[in-house]
């Protein structure tokens, strides 16, 4: 079994291929910005055709800045945010940290979801996970229908104390699936089930904001790998240095580990 690592850069796509005998092959090709998966195919095809490895199983680990670039350039899906009543501005208030403490004219980055697409949903879970107010399903169905009509493609759900009891978030996902199955959904209780509203909400928003873009790219890359006869394991490199499968990376492109 051989191992190969491929990283996409702004100008070049680099590859390191290591065979079972320990012999390493370094490859470099121009990055193809319009379709980054093409550069991966070009780099790997050259090595496979020049060796007997095409008939072997391999392990491919792929690194890319696709998620980072999409967030910086604001090229994600039109996204809405659902929160517990009174908490829709937590994502904008943040932690009140300022990287220039005394600059009165400091312009902080805007949230990925503008205020007119952040909505208070009647529901409440206590800090110990007990039910205080039931989820208003009638309100939610009407809201989701309106968001679908406006062209929203992604919804982040971050209810208060859902890390303790995710029942309302899970029911919200079910309702969205019934009313608008084409809309992607991320639940804070699945993305980062931890206390602190800003961190949990902002991470959940970022995850669903880039989810479609990442899933489409990885599906396209998998198709190219199949086309050139790659057989084996395909993993995505994480910012922590770990790896994830294609399915996991497609569902959770942004997640606290």
KOLPA-508606 format. One record per residue: z, x, y of N, C-alpha, C, O in turn; residue in three letters. Coordinates in steps of 0.2 Angstrom, whole numbers, plus 5000, padded with zeros to 4 digits. Last residue first. Layout:
BEGIN
ZXYZXYZXYZXYALA/...
***
This chain:
BEGIN
508949355101509049375095509849395093510049405088UNK/508249235110508749275110508949295103509049245099UNK/506449225112507049195109507549255110507449315109UNK/504849175114505349205118506049175115506149115114UNK/504049135103503849195107504349225111504349285113UNK/504349045091504849065096504549135099504849185097UNK/503149005085503548955087504148975092504348945096UNK/502449125083502149075086502549015089502448985094UNK/503449205076503249225083502849165087502849165093UNK/503449135064504049135068503849155076504149125080UNK/502149155059502449085060503049085065503049045070UNK/502049295059501649265063501949195065501949165070UNK/503749365058503149345055502749305060502949295066UNK/504349505068504449435066503749415062503249455064UNK/505449655070504849615069504949545067505449525065UNK/506349745083506249715077505549685076505149695080UNK/506349795096506149845091506149815084505949845079UNK/506549695105507149725103506949785098507449825096UNK/505249635107505549685112506149725110506349775113UNK/504449645091504849615096505049665101505049725100UNK/502849645083503349685086503749645091503449615096UNK/502349545070502349555077502949595079503549575077UNK/501449565054502049555058501949575065501549605067UNK/500749535039500649535046501249515050501449465050UNK/500349595023500849575028500649585035500449635037UNK/498749575015499449605016499849565020499749505022UNK/497149615018497549585013498249615014498349675013UNK/495649605027496349635027496749585023496749525023UNK/494349575029494549585022495249615022495449645017UNK/493849535041493649605039494049625032493949675030UNK/494249395041493549415041493449485039492849495036UNK/495649405042495349385036494649395036494349415030UNK/495749455055495949495050495649475043495549515039UNK/495249345062494849415062495049455057494649495054UNK/496249255059495549245057495149305057494749315053UNK/497349315066497349305059496649295056496449325051UNK/496849305079496949365076496949365069496649405065UNK/496949165081496349195081496349265078495849285075UNK/498349145079497949115074497249145075496849155069UNK/498749225090498949245083498549215078498349245073UNK/498249145101498049215100498249235093497749265090UNK/498949015099498249025098497949095097497549105093UNK/500249055101500049035094499349035093499049055088UNK/500249095114500449145109500149125102499849155098UNK/499948975121499549035122499649085116499149115113UNK/500948895117500248875115499848945115499448955111UNK/502148965123502048955115501348935113501148965108UNK/502448985136501949025133501849015125501349045123UNK/503348875138502848895143502348935140501748925141UNK/504348885128503848835127503248845132502748825131UNK/505049005133504748995126504248945125503748965123UNK/505448965146504949025145504649025138504049035137UNK/506348865143505848855147505248905145504648885144UNK/507348945136507048885132506348865136505848855133UNK/507849025146507449055140507049005136506549015134UNK/508348935155507748975157507449005151506849015151UNK/509448875147508848835150508248885151507648865149UNK/510248985144509948945139509348905141508848905137UNK/510549035157510249075152509949035146509349055144UNK/511148925163510548955166510248995160509548995160UNK/512248885155511648835156511048875158510548865156UNK/513248935142512948955149512248925150511748945146UNK/513248965124513548935131513148965137512949025136UNK/511848955113512448985116512648955122512248915126UNK/510648955105511148915104511848945106512248955103UNK/509148965109509649005110510348965110510448935116UNK/508248885102507948945105508548995106508549055104UNK/508948775097508548815092508348885095508348935091UNK/509448715108509948725102509548765097509948795092UNK/508448695116508848755118509348775112509548825111UNK/506848665110507548645110507948705112507948755108UNK/505148635114505648685113506348655114506448625120UNK/503648555110504348545112504748615110504648635105UNK/501948505115502448555112503148545115503248535121UNK/501148355113501548395118501948445114502348425109UNK/500548275104500148335106500548385111500348435112UNK/501348165102501348215097500948275099501048335096UNK/502148065111501548115113501548175108501848225110UNK/502947975104502647955110502047995111501447975113UNK/503448055093503147985092502747965097502247935096UNK/503848175098503348175093503048105092502448105090UNK/504848125107504248155110503648155105503148145106UNK/505748085097505448035101504848065105504348025105UNK/506148215091505848155087505448105091504948085090UNK/506748275102506048305100505748245095505148245095UNK/507848185104507348195109506648225107506148195108UNK/508548225092508248155093507748155099507248115098UNK/508848355096508448335090508148275090507548265088UNK/509648335107509048365107508648355102508048345103UNK/510748255101510348225106509648265107509148235108UNK/511248355092511048285089510548255095510048225093UNK/511848475093511148475095510848405093510248395094UNK/513348535098513148475095512348465097512248435102UNK/513448665104513948635100513748575096513948575090UNK/512248675111512448725107512948705102513048735097UNK/512348565120511948555114512048615109511948605103UNK/513048565132513448575126513048565120513348545115UNK/511748485140512348515141512748515134512748455131UNK/510048515135510548465136511248505136511348555133UNK/508548555137509148595137509648545139509848535146UNK/506848565132507448515132508048555132508248595127UNK/505248575138505848615137506448565137506548525142UNK/503648535134504248505137504848555134504848565128UNK/501848545138502448575135503148545138503148535144UNK/500848475145500748505138501348535134501348545128UNK/500548345156501048395153500848415146500748375142UNK/499648255161499348315158499848365156499648425155UNK/500148125164500048175170499748245167499648295171UNK/500348065152499848045157499648085162499148095165UNK/501548135148500848145145500248115149499748155149UNK/502448085157502248155157501648165154501248205156UNK/502447945153502247965160502048035161501548055164UNK/503047965141502347925141502047945148501447965149UNK/504248015144503748055140503048025141502548065141UNK/504847905151504747965154504248005150503748035154UNK/504947805140504547795146504347855150503747865152UNK/505747875132505147855129504647845135504047865135UNK/506947885140506647945137505847925135505447965137UNK/507347755141507147795147506747855145506247865148UNK/507647725128507147685132506947725138506347725139UNK/508647815125508047815121507447785125506947805125UNK/509847895131509547835133508847835131508347865134UNK/511147945120510547965123510147895125510147855121UNK/512847905125512247905120511647915124511547905130UNK/514148005130513647955132513047955128512748015127UNK/514948075122515248045128514847985130515047935131UNK/515348145106514848105110515248075116515748035115UNK/515948315104516048245104515548205108515348235113UNK/515848455106515348425102515448345101514948315098UNK/516748495115516948505108516448475104516548475098UNK/516248465127516248535126516448545118516248605116UNK/515148315124515748355127515748425124515348445120UNK/513648255130514048285124514548325127514448365132UNK/512648135136513148175137513548195131513748155127UNK/511248055145511648075139512148125140512148155146UNK/509848025154510547995153510748015146510547985141UNK/509048165161509048115155509748095154510248135153UNK/508248225175508948215172508848155167508548105168UNK/506848345175507148275175507848265172507948305167UNK/505648425183506348435180506648365181506748345186UNK/504548425191504448415184505048435180505048445174UNK/504948455204504648385203504548375195504348315193UNK/505248585203505848535203505548465202505948425199UNK/504248685191504448655198504948605198504948565193UNK/504648805180504548725180504748705187505348715189UNK/504848935182504248915179504148845179503548825179UNK/505648955198505648945191504948925188504548905192UNK/505149095209505249025208505249015200504949045196UNK/506149245214505549215210505649135209506249115207UNK/506749245231506849255224506249215220505949175222UNK/506649335245506249275242506349285234506049335231UNK/507849355257507649375251507249315248507549265248UNK/508349355270507749325269507449345262506849345261UNK/509549425270509549355271508949325270508849265269UNK/510149555260509449525263509449455264509449415259UNK/511149605254511249585261510649565264510549555270UNK/510849625240511449585242511449555249511649505250UNK/509549615231509649645238510249605241510049555244UNK/509649545219509549615219509549655225509549715225UNK/510949425216510449445221510249525220510749565220UNK/511449295207511449365208510849375212510349345212UNK/511649155203511749175210511849255211512149285216UNK/511249125192511949155192512149175199512649205200UNK/510348975195510449035191511149055191511549015191UNK/509648875202510248905205510448975202510649015205UNK/508648845193508448875200509048905203509048955206UNK/509248795182508748845181508548875188508348935187UNK/510048685187510348745185509848805184510048865185UNK/509448575191509348625196509748695193509748745197UNK/509848475182509148495182508948555186508448595186UNK/511048425180510948495178510248515179510048575176UNK/511248285181511648335186511448405185511748445188UNK/511048235165511048215172511548265176512048275174UNK/510248365155510848315156510848295163510748345168UNK/508448385156509148415156509648355156509448295157UNK/506848435153507348385152508048415151508148455147UNK/505448495161506048515158506548455158506548415163UNK/503648535158504248495161504848515157504948545152UNK/502248635161502848625157503348575161503348585167UNK/500648685157501048645162501648615158501548585153UNK/500748855149500548785149500948745155501448765157UNK/500549005159500748965153500548895154500148875158UNK/500349105168499749075165499949035158499549035153UNK/501049195177501049115177500449085174500149035177UNK/501049325176500449295180500449225180500049195183UNK/502249345169502149375176501649335180501649325186UNK/501949265157502549255162502449275169502549245174UNK/500949335152500849265154501349245158501249205163UNK/501449465150500949455155500849385157500749365163UNK/502349445140502549465147502049455152502249435158UNK/501549405130502049355132502249375139502249335144UNK/500649515128500349455129500849405133500749375138UNK/500849645124501249625130500949555133501049535138UNK/501049685107500649665113501149645118501749615117UNK/500949755091501349755097500849735103500249755103UNK/501049725074500649725080501049715086501549675086UNK/500849795058501349775063501049785070500749835072UNK/500349765042500149775049500649755054500949695053UNK/500249835026500749805031500449815038500449875040UNK/499149795013499349835018499949795022500049735021UNK/498349814997498749775001499049825007499149885005UNK/496649874995497349874994497649824999497349805003UNK/495249874998495449844992496249844990496449814986UNK/495249955009495049885009495249845003495349785004UNK/495450095006496050045008495849975008496349935008UNK/494550185005494650145000495150095001495350054996UNK/493750205021494250225016494250175010493850125011UNK/493050165032492950235030493450255025493450315023UNK/493350025033492650045031492650115029492250135025UNK/494650035038494550005032493850025029493850035023UNK/494450095051494750135046494650105039494550145034UNK/493650005057493350065057493750105051493450145047UNK/494449885058493849885054493549955052493349975047UNK/495449915067495649915060494949915055495049945050UNK/494749915079495149975077495249975070495250025066UNK/494149785079493749845079494149905077493849945073UNK/495349705079494849705073494349765073494249795068UNK/495849735091496249745085495749745079495849795075UNK/494849695100495049765100495449785093495349835090UNK/494949555097494349585095494449665095494149695091UNK/496149515103496049515095495449555093495449585088UNK/495849495116496249555114496149565106496249625104UNK/494649445125494949425118495249485115494849525112UNK/494549495138494349425137494649405130494749345129UNK/494949635136495349585140495249515138495649475138UNK/494949735124494449685126494849635129495149585126UNK/495149915125495449845125494949795127494549815132UNK/494350035116494450005122494749935121494549895116UNK/495250125103494650085105494850055112495450045114UNK/495850245092495850215099495250185100494750215099UNK/496850305078496250275081496350245088496950225090UNK/497450415066497550395073496850365076496350395075UNK/498050425050497450425054497650385061497950335061UNK/499050525039499050475045498350485048498050535048UNK/499550525022499050545027499050495033498950435031UNK/500450475013500750505019500250525024500450545029UNK/499850405002499950485001500250515008500350575008UNK/499650285007500250295002500350365001500950384999UNK/499250305025499150285018499750305013500250325015UNK/499450245041499750285036499650265029499850205027UNK/498750225057498650205050498950265045498750315046UNK/498950175073499150225068499150195061499450145059UNK/498050135087498150125080498450185077498150235078UNK/497850055103497950115099498150095092498550045091UNK/496750015116497149985110497150045105496750065102UNK/496750045133496550065126497050025121497550005123UNK/497149975145496450005144496250015137495650005135UNK/498349905142497849885148497149905147496749875149UNK/498549905124498749925131498249895136497749865134UNK/499149845109498649835114498949855121499449835123UNK/499449935094499749915100499149905106498749945106UNK/499749935077499249925082499549905089499949855088UNK/500050015062500349995068499749995073499450045074UNK/500050005044499650015051499949985056500249925056UNK/500150065028500450035034500050055040499850105041UNK/499650035011499650075017499950035023500149975022UNK/500050044994500050005000500050045006500450095007UNK/
***
